[in-house]
Amino acid sequence: MHTPPLFKTDRAASFAFAEARGFGLACAYDGRVPMASPVPFCIDYAGDGTPHLAFHLARNNPLIGLADGKAHWLMAVTGADAYVSADWYVSPDQVPTWLYQAVHLSGPVAVMPAQDLPGHLDRLSEKFETRLLPKRPWTTAKMTAGRLKAMQNGIVGLVMTVEDIHGSFKLNQHKSDADHVAVANALAERPDTSAQTLAERMVALRPQLDYNTPAAVSGAAD
């Protein structure tokens, strides 16, 4: 991923973003064409600190045949994104652009040992069910043994040994304070949550400035 220095995030921040998002596009190359599938995932760390990204695919997904433990795959993780109109800037002679947050992880992918699949599925559902609290979390214990076994037989677990990670958070870091505030305010007024999320990120990036966004007003009140 092309990552201009001003937008580049450090390794820890990139991993934190990817783990919090927990959803990405698993990409590989079969020698003729690129292939990809959107998947949820979780990240664990081996005793030596090596990050392992675990996910699963339907058993008939052709990507599984490329998981030989040698070929490098890419997991593309994207977050909020939003269009920025040139009219929003205070400075003249600007052009439209797009703000976004993205992290790319890469490394060899191998098939997960079959005995590890149930634990992976439990960890994955626990991760996302926790976000729905106070709803009582769903667990595999709610399924009959036969149905659970049938569902598990229909998928294959995969593990990426992450060897490289690149993060790019384009949040107007290259613009003046006045332009930064103007764009953050404009994004905060948009009806879509992605634009509002980016406005919050921009406020957090330069909290000392005077914004009109709800996040800034709330922070000032606190």
N, C-alpha and C positions, 0 to 999 in steps of 0.2 A: 504494500500500500504506500502510495506517495504521501509522505508526512512532512509538510513544511515545519521547520524548527519551532516556530511560534505556536503551532497547534499540537505539537508532540507531547504526549503524556508519558510519565515514567512507568516503569514496569509494574510497580505495586498498584498504582491508580488504574492501569489498564486491566489487571487481573480482577480488581475489585469491581470495576464496571461490568466486565464479562460475567463474573459470578452472580452479580446482582440481577443482571438482565436474564441470564439463564436460557436464552433462546438465540439460535443463529442458523446460518446456512452452511452446511457441511459440503465442501467442494473437493472434487478429485478429478484426475485426468486419466482416461482409459487408453491413451495413446493415439486416439483419433479426435475425440471431442471432450470438452469439459462436462462434468456431471455434478449435480447438486441436489440436496434435499434439506428442507427446513426442519430443524429438530430442537427439542429442549435438551438441556445438558446440565451437569453439575461438575465441579472441579474439586478434586482431592489432591493431597500432597503426600508423596512417598516419604519414608523416613529420612532420606537425604535431601528433601525439599523439592524433588522433581515434581512439577505439576502434571496431573493426569486428568484429562477431560473425558468424561464418560457420557455416552449417549446410546441410542438404539435405533434400529431401522426395521421395517417390515422384512421378513425373511426373503421375499422375492425381489427386494430392491437390488438392482445390479451394482450399486455402489459397494455392496458387501464383498463382492469378488475382488475388489481393489484393496481390501484391508489385509495386506500381506505383512504388515509390521515393518515395512521398509519404505514404501512410497509415501511421500509427504502429502498430506491433505491440508486444506485451509478451512478454518471455521471463522466465518465473517459474522461479527456481532454488531448490529446497529441499534442505536437508541433514537432519541428524538431528532427530528430534522424539520426545517422550515425555510421557506423562501423569504428572502429579504428584498424589498423594493428599493431601488436607488432613491426614490422620493423620500424615504425615511431618514436619510442622512442630513445632518446639518451642513456638512462640507459640500461644496459644489463638485461637479464632474465625477460623480460616483457611478458605479455600474451595479446592476442587480447581482445577487449572489445567493448561496444556499448555506445555511449553518447546519451543523450536524455533530453527532458523536458516534464514533465507530472504532472498533477494535478487531484486529485480525490475529488469530492464533494459528500456528502451523507446526506440524511435526508428523512423524509416522503414526499410522493407525493400525491396530491389531484387533482381532476378534477377542472379545471378553470371554474368559472361561465360563462355561455354562453355569457352574455353581455360584458364580458371582452375580448372575443376572437378577435373582430375586432381591438381593440386597440393594443393587443399583436402582431397581424400580421403586423399592420402598423409600430410599433416600430422595429420589426425584419427586415422588408424590408428596412426601413430607415437606420438602422445600417449598413447593407451590401451594399446598394446602395451608401452610402456616400463614400465608399472605391473606387468607380468607377469614382469619379469626375475627369475631368470636364463633364462627361456624365450627361445629365439631369436625375435626379433620377426618377425611376419608382415608381408609387404609385397606390393604389387600385382605385383611381379616374379614371384611364385609362380603367377600366373594366366596362362592362354594369352591372347594378344592379342585373339582373337575374343570370348572369354567376358568379358574385362574391358571391351571396348567395348560389349558388349550390356548389361552391368550399368550402365555409365555412362549409356547412352542411356535407361535407365529412371528416372533421377533428375534433379532440377534443383537446382542450388546457389543459395543465397540469402545475402544479406549485410544485416545490420542495422547502420546507422550509429547507434551508441549515443549518444543525446542526454541521457538521464536514467538515474540508477541510485539505488535505495533499498535499504538493507539493514537488517534487523531481527533481532538475535540476542537472544532472550528467555532469559536465563540466571539468573533470580532476582536481578538487580541491585538490585531495589527491596526486598529482604528483608534482615533483620539477619544478622550473621555467624553466629549460632547456627542460624538457619533455613537459611542458605546451606549450612552444613556438613551439617546433618541431611538435606537433600534430596539433596545430592551423594552422601552415603554410601548413601542409599536407592536412588538411580538406579544406582550402581555395583554393587549387589547384584542388579539385575534381569538376567534371562538374555538380553535382546535387546541387540544391539550399538548401536542408536541411543541407548538409555538410558545405556549405558556411555560412549559418545562424549560425550554431554552432561555426564556426571559429570566427565570429563577436562577439558572446556572450563570447567566451573565451578571446578575446582581451579586451572586456569591463570589464571582471572580474579582469584582471591584466594588466591594460593599461600602466604601467610603463616599461614593458618589450619590447625587441627589436624584432618586428615581420617583416615578409615579406608579410603579407596579404594585399590585396587592402584596407581594412578598416583601417588598421594601417598606411599605407602609406598616405591615404587621411587625416587621423587625424593629422599626423605629418605635412602635408602641410598646414593644416588650422592653 
